[in-house]
Amino acid sequence: MPKRKTAVPGGDAGSSIINKEEKTVQNKVVQSKYFSTRVENSRKLTKKFFDQTGEDLAKSLLGKKLVRMHEGERISGIIVETEAYLGLVDKAAHSYNGKRTNKTEAMFMEPGTAYVYYIYGMYCCMNISCQGEGCAVLLRAVEPFEGKEKMNLLRWKNTNNETSVSADKDKPPVAKVPKKLTKKEKDLSNGPSKMCQALDITKPELNKVDLTDSDKLWLEDSDPISDSKIVVCKRINIGYAEDWVDKLLRFYILDNDFVSVRDKPAEKILVDIK
């Protein structure tokens, strides 16, 4: 594959972190605990942004907006947790040792390509390819931003309690109409599969999509998150990865309720440094 050039993150800032409970969506003010951004000023992230190392991209993605156009309606979430997977040498990566299959092909494609795959034969997770052969960043959690009610419906339409598993692993599960919606907002998207359910990100529709040129799924810019707000810790559920288990390649925004699993020792280290 062509050699990729190192690039510095780019794009104009379209949002800022605040401590107030408000955000603007299409000129209407709605509630949010952590973020404020104006949709009309947001800029779609370009190839230049995604052409970073896995660790750098994983941190740079925090605070960025993941946007999904679903049946003509715009829904979105702010990325609050990521994990970096460093390609051929990373024993936790699907592409470890150069494993290039139909499933992992997106990890070897140009930076900014969506890698969507099934876990347990029914749930989806979403990664984004980056600089380096077989390297990608897993999106672990978002804070719902636009279209929260639609995300709620999608999340519980696609949940295990109301889903029949497909016998074919390459086909999505058969979803049924949910009987009850969630009462806890953070349960909408505080995990990689929950996030995909809430935004209806599926392998058949969105795997291998170019996120810089798609009208179905893309990312928008915001001000960078300060290092003083980024918790750096071990990745989750990779007990098989031997000496890579202890690598500090998970990143999340301190004190955000939508993080999937908190690492309190790592948070203490961050606070002590401050």
Solvent accessible surface area in square Angstrom, and as a share of the most:
residue,aa,sasa,rsa
1,M,101,0.45
2,P,101,0.64
3,K,195,0.83
4,R,35,0.13
5,K,168,0.71
6,T,115,0.67
7,A,26,0.20
8,V,110,0.63
9,P,62,0.39
10,G,20,0.20
11,G,62,0.60
12,D,79,0.41
13,A,62,0.48
14,G,14,0.13
15,S,18,0.12
16,S,49,0.32
17,I,83,0.42
18,I,47,0.24
19,N,150,0.77
20,K,138,0.59
21,E,99,0.44
22,E,79,0.35
23,K,3,0.01
24,T,15,0.09
25,V,22,0.13
26,Q,110,0.49
27,N,117,0.60
28,K,146,0.62
29,V,96,0.55
30,V,62,0.36
31,Q,112,0.50
32,S,10,0.06
33,K,104,0.44
34,Y,30,0.11
35,F,8,0.03
36,S,26,0.17
37,T,5,0.03
38,R,117,0.43
39,V,19,0.11
40,E,95,0.42
41,N,84,0.43
42,S,21,0.13
43,R,138,0.50
44,K,80,0.34
45,L,4,0.02
46,T,76,0.44
47,K,80,0.34
48,K,112,0.48
49,F,4,0.02
50,F,0,0.00
51,D,22,0.11
52,Q,7,0.03
53,T,62,0.36
54,G,2,0.02
55,E,76,0.34
56,D,67,0.34
57,L,0,0.00
58,A,0,0.00
59,K,70,0.30
60,S,29,0.19
61,L,0,0.00
62,L,0,0.00
63,G,2,0.02
64,K,9,0.04
65,K,3,0.01
66,L,0,0.00
67,V,0,0.00
68,R,5,0.02
69,M,64,0.28
70,H,17,0.08
71,E,154,0.69
72,G,72,0.70
73,E,73,0.33
74,R,37,0.14
75,I,0,0.00
76,S,0,0.00
77,G,0,0.00
78,I,4,0.02
79,I,0,0.00
80,V,0,0.00
81,E,0,0.00
82,T,0,0.00
83,E,1,0.00
84,A,0,0.00
85,Y,22,0.08
86,L,40,0.20
87,G,0,0.00
88,L,60,0.30
89,V,98,0.56
90,D,0,0.00
91,K,54,0.23
92,A,3,0.03
93,A,8,0.06
94,H,60,0.27
95,S,0,0.00
96,Y,72,0.27
97,N,121,0.62
98,G,35,0.34
99,K,119,0.50
100,R,114,0.42
101,T,58,0.34
102,N,119,0.61
103,K,83,0.35
104,T,3,0.01
105,E,48,0.21
106,A,0,0.00
107,M,4,0.02
108,F,5,0.02
109,M,65,0.29
110,E,82,0.37
111,P,6,0.04
112,G,0,0.00
113,T,5,0.03
114,A,0,0.00
115,Y,2,0.01
116,V,1,0.00
117,Y,21,0.08
118,Y,24,0.09
119,I,49,0.25
120,Y,182,0.69
121,G,14,0.13
122,M,19,0.08
123,Y,43,0.16
124,C,11,0.07
125,C,5,0.03
126,M,0,0.00
127,N,7,0.03
128,I,0,0.00
129,S,0,0.00
130,C,0,0.00
131,Q,26,0.12
132,G,28,0.27
133,E,83,0.37
134,G,0,0.00
135,C,13,0.08
136,A,0,0.00
137,V,0,0.00
138,L,11,0.05
139,L,0,0.00
140,R,19,0.07
141,A,0,0.00
142,V,0,0.00
143,E,5,0.02
144,P,2,0.01
145,F,5,0.02
146,E,4,0.02
147,G,26,0.25
148,K,69,0.29
149,E,148,0.66
150,K,35,0.15
151,M,0,0.00
152,N,28,0.14
153,L,90,0.45
154,L,8,0.04
155,R,14,0.05
156,W,43,0.15
157,K,88,0.37
158,N,30,0.15
159,T,11,0.06
160,N,79,0.40
161,N,122,0.62
162,E,33,0.15
163,T,20,0.11
164,S,46,0.29
165,V,91,0.52
166,S,23,0.15
167,A,114,0.88
168,D,61,0.31
169,K,146,0.62
170,D,94,0.49
171,K,119,0.50
172,P,60,0.38
173,P,32,0.20
174,V,95,0.55
175,A,37,0.28
176,K,111,0.47
177,V,127,0.73
178,P,25,0.16
179,K,182,0.77
180,K,150,0.64
181,L,70,0.35
182,T,26,0.15
183,K,186,0.79
184,K,127,0.54
185,E,75,0.34
186,K,93,0.39
187,D,36,0.19
188,L,3,0.01
189,S,0,0.00
190,N,20,0.10
191,G,7,0.07
192,P,21,0.13
193,S,17,0.11
194,K,62,0.26
195,M,0,0.00
196,C,3,0.02
197,Q,16,0.07
198,A,0,0.00
199,L,0,0.00
200,D,29,0.15
201,I,2,0.01
202,T,34,0.20
203,K,35,0.15
204,P,79,0.50
205,E,71,0.32
206,L,0,0.00
207,N,28,0.14
208,K,72,0.31
209,V,30,0.17
210,D,49,0.26
211,L,1,0.00
212,T,29,0.17
213,D,114,0.59
214,S,14,0.09
215,D,110,0.57
216,K,91,0.38
217,L,0,0.00
218,W,23,0.08
219,L,0,0.00
220,E,10,0.05
221,D,8,0.04
222,S,8,0.05
223,D,48,0.25
224,P,111,0.70
225,I,19,0.09
226,S,62,0.40
227,D,112,0.58
228,S,44,0.28
229,K,92,0.39
230,I,8,0.04
231,V,0,0.00
232,V,63,0.36
233,C,2,0.01
234,K,93,0.39
235,R,13,0.05
236,I,34,0.17
237,N,134,0.69
238,I,8,0.04
239,G,71,0.68
240,Y,138,0.53
241,A,0,0.00
242,E,119,0.53
243,D,91,0.47
244,W,33,0.12
245,V,44,0.25
246,D,88,0.46
247,K,83,0.35
248,L,98,0.49
249,L,7,0.03
250,R,6,0.02
251,F,5,0.02
252,Y,2,0.01
253,I,14,0.07
254,L,16,0.08
255,D,96,0.50
256,N,7,0.04
257,D,73,0.38
258,F,13,0.05
259,V,11,0.06
260,S,28,0.18
261,V,77,0.44
262,R,130,0.47
263,D,35,0.18
264,K,131,0.55
265,P,96,0.61
266,A,13,0.10
267,E,12,0.05
268,K,132,0.56
269,I,111,0.56
270,L,21,0.10
271,V,81,0.47
272,D,95,0.49
273,I,135,0.68
274,K,126,0.53
